[in-house]
Amino acid sequence: MLILTRKTNTSVIITNIYDKNGNQLKDIEINIYPDNRIGIDADSSIDIYRSEILQLDE
């Protein structure tokens, strides 16, 4: 796990992303906003879930 500390109104960009067919997808940009909010800009083929949604066995 990579843990980053970022200031408000900055972003993290994840590059070099490929789909299951080997096609390169656009970069994912994660923006850090005030009040513990984030914004994620990713290709529509990328599924983004909150972790509590995926913890179905609890």
N, CA, C and O atoms as CSV, one atom per row, in Angstrom:
chain,resi,resn,atom,element,x,y,z
A,1,MET,N,N,0.846,-1.166,0.000
A,1,MET,CA,C,0.000,0.000,0.000
A,1,MET,C,C,0.898,1.237,0.000
A,1,MET,O,O,1.867,1.322,0.754
A,2,LEU,N,N,0.560,2.171,-0.844
A,2,LEU,CA,C,1.254,3.453,-0.893
A,2,LEU,C,C,0.421,4.462,-0.107
A,2,LEU,O,O,-0.766,4.640,-0.382
A,3,ILE,N,N,1.036,5.116,0.860
A,3,ILE,CA,C,0.341,6.119,1.660
A,3,ILE,C,C,0.979,7.468,1.360
A,3,ILE,O,O,2.190,7.638,1.500
A,4,LEU,N,N,0.151,8.428,0.944
A,4,LEU,CA,C,0.617,9.761,0.601
A,4,LEU,C,C,-0.061,10.802,1.476
A,4,LEU,O,O,-1.216,10.639,1.871
A,5,THR,N,N,0.646,11.845,1.769
A,5,THR,CA,C,0.063,13.003,2.421
A,5,THR,C,C,0.091,14.139,1.406
A,5,THR,O,O,1.149,14.474,0.873
A,6,ARG,N,N,-1.050,14.719,1.144
A,6,ARG,CA,C,-1.149,15.789,0.161
A,6,ARG,C,C,-1.863,16.967,0.785
A,6,ARG,O,O,-2.719,16.798,1.654
A,7,LYS,N,N,-1.513,18.147,0.346
A,7,LYS,CA,C,-2.196,19.351,0.797
A,7,LYS,C,C,-3.508,19.520,0.040
A,7,LYS,O,O,-3.684,18.975,-1.050
A,8,THR,N,N,-4.414,20.273,0.624
A,8,THR,CA,C,-5.688,20.585,-0.017
A,8,THR,C,C,-5.446,21.273,-1.355
A,8,THR,O,O,-4.503,22.049,-1.506
A,9,ASN,N,N,-6.304,20.980,-2.314
A,9,ASN,CA,C,-6.253,21.545,-3.665
A,9,ASN,C,C,-5.019,21.106,-4.449
A,9,ASN,O,O,-4.521,21.848,-5.296
A,10,THR,N,N,-4.529,19.902,-4.166
A,10,THR,CA,C,-3.482,19.281,-4.966
A,10,THR,C,C,-4.046,17.988,-5.535
A,10,THR,O,O,-5.204,17.654,-5.285
A,11,SER,N,N,-3.245,17.265,-6.290
A,11,SER,CA,C,-3.749,16.022,-6.864
A,11,SER,C,C,-2.646,14.982,-6.965
A,11,SER,O,O,-1.462,15.288,-6.826
A,12,VAL,N,N,-3.061,13.752,-7.210
A,12,VAL,CA,C,-2.181,12.628,-7.483
A,12,VAL,C,C,-2.623,12.077,-8.829
A,12,VAL,O,O,-3.821,11.947,-9.079
A,13,ILE,N,N,-1.664,11.747,-9.707
A,13,ILE,CA,C,-2.006,11.202,-11.020
A,13,ILE,C,C,-1.390,9.819,-11.152
A,13,ILE,O,O,-0.194,9.639,-10.919
A,14,ILE,N,N,-2.212,8.840,-11.527
A,14,ILE,CA,C,-1.766,7.468,-11.760
A,14,ILE,C,C,-1.704,7.266,-13.269
A,14,ILE,O,O,-2.703,7.447,-13.965
A,15,THR,N,N,-0.534,6.893,-13.770
A,15,THR,CA,C,-0.337,6.746,-15.211
A,15,THR,C,C,-0.017,5.298,-15.579
A,15,THR,O,O,0.111,4.431,-14.715
A,16,ASN,N,N,0.109,5.061,-16.887
A,16,ASN,CA,C,0.515,3.757,-17.407
A,16,ASN,C,C,-0.493,2.675,-17.034
A,16,ASN,O,O,-0.119,1.635,-16.494
A,17,ILE,N,N,-1.770,2.918,-17.322
A,17,ILE,CA,C,-2.860,2.019,-16.973
A,17,ILE,C,C,-3.380,1.365,-18.251
A,17,ILE,O,O,-3.592,2.035,-19.262
A,18,TYR,N,N,-3.585,0.046,-18.194
A,18,TYR,CA,C,-4.043,-0.704,-19.359
A,18,TYR,C,C,-5.278,-1.527,-19.008
A,18,TYR,O,O,-5.435,-1.973,-17.871
A,19,ASP,N,N,-6.150,-1.724,-19.992
A,19,ASP,CA,C,-7.304,-2.589,-19.779
A,19,ASP,C,C,-6.892,-4.039,-20.009
A,19,ASP,O,O,-5.732,-4.315,-20.317
A,20,LYS,N,N,-7.837,-4.966,-19.859
A,20,LYS,CA,C,-7.525,-6.393,-19.966
A,20,LYS,C,C,-7.082,-6.794,-21.375
A,20,LYS,O,O,-6.502,-7.865,-21.551
A,21,ASN,N,N,-7.344,-5.959,-22.373
A,21,ASN,CA,C,-6.935,-6.251,-23.742
A,21,ASN,C,C,-5.609,-5.593,-24.111
A,21,ASN,O,O,-5.168,-5.694,-25.256
A,22,GLY,N,N,-4.982,-4.932,-23.172
A,22,GLY,CA,C,-3.696,-4.295,-23.426
A,22,GLY,C,C,-3.790,-2.887,-23.985
A,22,GLY,O,O,-2.772,-2.309,-24.367
A,23,ASN,N,N,-4.981,-2.328,-24.041
A,23,ASN,CA,C,-5.151,-0.952,-24.532
A,23,ASN,C,C,-4.861,0.029,-23.405
A,23,ASN,O,O,-5.348,-0.131,-22.286
A,24,GLN,N,N,-4.065,1.040,-23.710
A,24,GLN,CA,C,-3.740,2.028,-22.678
A,24,GLN,C,C,-4.929,2.933,-22.420
A,24,GLN,O,O,-5.576,3.414,-23.350
A,25,LEU,N,N,-5.210,3.157,-21.138
A,25,LEU,CA,C,-6.305,4.025,-20.716
A,25,LEU,C,C,-5.743,5.377,-20.320
A,25,LEU,O,O,-4.542,5.519,-20.089
A,26,LYS,N,N,-6.629,6.378,-20.242
A,26,LYS,CA,C,-6.167,7.705,-19.822
A,26,LYS,C,C,-5.767,7.671,-18.356
A,26,LYS,O,O,-6.208,6.807,-17.598
A,27,ASP,N,N,-4.936,8.608,-17.972
A,27,ASP,CA,C,-4.454,8.702,-16.594
A,27,ASP,C,C,-5.624,8.877,-15.630
A,27,ASP,O,O,-6.665,9.423,-15.995
A,28,ILE,N,N,-5.444,8.412,-14.407
A,28,ILE,CA,C,-6.418,8.634,-13.342
A,28,ILE,C,C,-5.897,9.787,-12.497
A,28,ILE,O,O,-4.762,9.752,-12.020
A,29,GLU,N,N,-6.722,10.802,-12.312
A,29,GLU,CA,C,-6.338,11.939,-11.481
A,29,GLU,C,C,-7.211,11.953,-10.235
A,29,GLU,O,O,-8.438,11.907,-10.322
A,30,ILE,N,N,-6.569,12.016,-9.086
A,30,ILE,CA,C,-7.270,12.079,-7.805
A,30,ILE,C,C,-6.990,13.451,-7.215
A,30,ILE,O,O,-5.848,13.776,-6.891
A,31,ASN,N,N,-8.039,14.255,-7.077
A,31,ASN,CA,C,-7.926,15.615,-6.549
A,31,ASN,C,C,-8.311,15.628,-5.075
A,31,ASN,O,O,-9.272,14.975,-4.667
A,32,ILE,N,N,-7.562,16.369,-4.295
A,32,ILE,CA,C,-7.801,16.483,-2.856
A,32,ILE,C,C,-8.486,17.821,-2.588
A,32,ILE,O,O,-7.940,18.880,-2.897
A,33,TYR,N,N,-9.673,17.763,-2.016
A,33,TYR,CA,C,-10.451,18.970,-1.734
A,33,TYR,C,C,-10.574,19.189,-0.227
A,33,TYR,O,O,-10.305,18.279,0.558
A,34,PRO,N,N,-10.975,20.386,0.173
A,34,PRO,CA,C,-11.176,20.647,1.612
A,34,PRO,C,C,-12.249,19.718,2.203
A,34,PRO,O,O,-13.029,19.107,1.473
A,35,ASP,N,N,-12.269,19.629,3.509
A,35,ASP,CA,C,-13.289,18.858,4.236
A,35,ASP,C,C,-13.233,17.365,3.932
A,35,ASP,O,O,-14.269,16.702,3.893
A,36,ASN,N,N,-12.028,16.829,3.715
A,36,ASN,CA,C,-11.835,15.390,3.502
A,36,ASN,C,C,-12.542,14.847,2.266
A,36,ASN,O,O,-12.949,13.685,2.249
A,37,ARG,N,N,-12.692,15.665,1.242
A,37,ARG,CA,C,-13.314,15.200,0.002
A,37,ARG,C,C,-12.235,14.933,-1.032
A,37,ARG,O,O,-11.183,15.573,-1.033
A,38,ILE,N,N,-12.513,13.965,-1.925
A,38,ILE,CA,C,-11.627,13.712,-3.051
A,38,ILE,C,C,-12.457,13.669,-4.326
A,38,ILE,O,O,-13.657,13.401,-4.284
A,39,GLY,N,N,-11.818,13.931,-5.452
A,39,GLY,CA,C,-12.448,13.802,-6.760
A,39,GLY,C,C,-11.588,12.883,-7.601
A,39,GLY,O,O,-10.364,13.018,-7.613
A,40,ILE,N,N,-12.214,11.945,-8.309
A,40,ILE,CA,C,-11.473,10.984,-9.121
A,40,ILE,C,C,-11.921,11.119,-10.568
A,40,ILE,O,O,-13.105,10.988,-10.878
A,41,ASP,N,N,-10.966,11.381,-11.447
A,41,ASP,CA,C,-11.230,11.478,-12.886
A,41,ASP,C,C,-10.556,10.285,-13.543
A,41,ASP,O,O,-9.328,10.223,-13.606
A,42,ALA,N,N,-11.357,9.327,-14.038
A,42,ALA,CA,C,-10.827,8.093,-14.615
A,42,ALA,C,C,-11.631,7.686,-15.839
A,42,ALA,O,O,-12.749,8.157,-16.047
A,43,ASP,N,N,-11.052,6.808,-16.644
A,43,ASP,CA,C,-11.737,6.258,-17.804
A,43,ASP,C,C,-13.040,5.570,-17.366
A,43,ASP,O,O,-13.110,5.004,-16.275
A,44,SER,N,N,-14.047,5.621,-18.207
A,44,SER,CA,C,-15.349,5.040,-17.838
A,44,SER,C,C,-15.284,3.519,-17.667
A,44,SER,O,O,-16.207,2.934,-17.100
A,45,SER,N,N,-14.226,2.871,-18.138
A,45,SER,CA,C,-14.111,1.423,-17.964
A,45,SER,C,C,-13.554,1.046,-16.586
A,45,SER,O,O,-13.520,-0.132,-16.232
A,46,ILE,N,N,-13.119,2.040,-15.814
A,46,ILE,CA,C,-12.575,1.802,-14.474
A,46,ILE,C,C,-13.721,1.820,-13.466
A,46,ILE,O,O,-14.485,2.784,-13.410
A,47,ASP,N,N,-13.843,0.756,-12.667
A,47,ASP,CA,C,-14.839,0.707,-11.604
A,47,ASP,C,C,-14.229,1.296,-10.336
A,47,ASP,O,O,-13.122,0.928,-9.944
A,48,ILE,N,N,-14.950,2.204,-9.704
A,48,ILE,CA,C,-14.483,2.846,-8.476
A,48,ILE,C,C,-15.545,2.620,-7.404
A,48,ILE,O,O,-16.700,3.010,-7.576
A,49,TYR,N,N,-15.150,1.984,-6.290
A,49,TYR,CA,C,-16.067,1.665,-5.211
A,49,TYR,C,C,-15.513,2.163,-3.894
A,49,TYR,O,O,-14.297,2.218,-3.710
A,50,ARG,N,N,-16.384,2.523,-2.987
A,50,ARG,CA,C,-15.975,2.756,-1.603
A,50,ARG,C,C,-15.693,1.388,-0.986
A,50,ARG,O,O,-16.398,0.424,-1.287
A,51,SER,N,N,-14.692,1.285,-0.144
A,51,SER,CA,C,-14.296,-0.016,0.406
A,51,SER,C,C,-15.422,-0.697,1.182
A,51,SER,O,O,-15.541,-1.922,1.152
A,52,GLU,N,N,-16.249,0.086,1.875
A,52,GLU,CA,C,-17.324,-0.542,2.652
A,52,GLU,C,C,-18.376,-1.212,1.756
A,52,GLU,O,O,-19.084,-2.110,2.214
A,53,ILE,N,N,-18.488,-0.798,0.508
A,53,ILE,CA,C,-19.419,-1.442,-0.425
A,53,ILE,C,C,-18.930,-2.831,-0.781
A,53,ILE,O,O,-19.742,-3.738,-0.959
A,54,LEU,N,N,-17.625,-3.021,-0.891
A,54,LEU,CA,C,-17.066,-4.300,-1.284
A,54,LEU,C,C,-16.929,-5.275,-0.138
A,54,LEU,O,O,-16.657,-6.452,-0.376
A,55,GLN,N,N,-17.107,-4.837,1.093
A,55,GLN,CA,C,-17.013,-5.723,2.258
A,55,GLN,C,C,-18.393,-6.300,2.540
A,55,GLN,O,O,-19.053,-5.920,3.507
A,56,LEU,N,N,-18.815,-7.212,1.693
A,56,LEU,CA,C,-20.167,-7.762,1.751
A,56,LEU,C,C,-20.350,-8.825,2.829
A,56,LEU,O,O,-21.484,-9.111,3.213
A,57,ASP,N,N,-19.273,-9.413,3.324
A,57,ASP,CA,C,-19.394,-10.508,4.282
A,57,ASP,C,C,-19.450,-10.060,5.734
A,57,ASP,O,O,-19.422,-10.904,6.629
A,58,GLU,N,N,-19.526,-8.787,5.993
A,58,GLU,CA,C,-19.588,-8.291,7.377
A,58,GLU,C,C,-21.002,-8.273,7.880
A,58,GLU,O,O,-21.245,-7.886,9.023
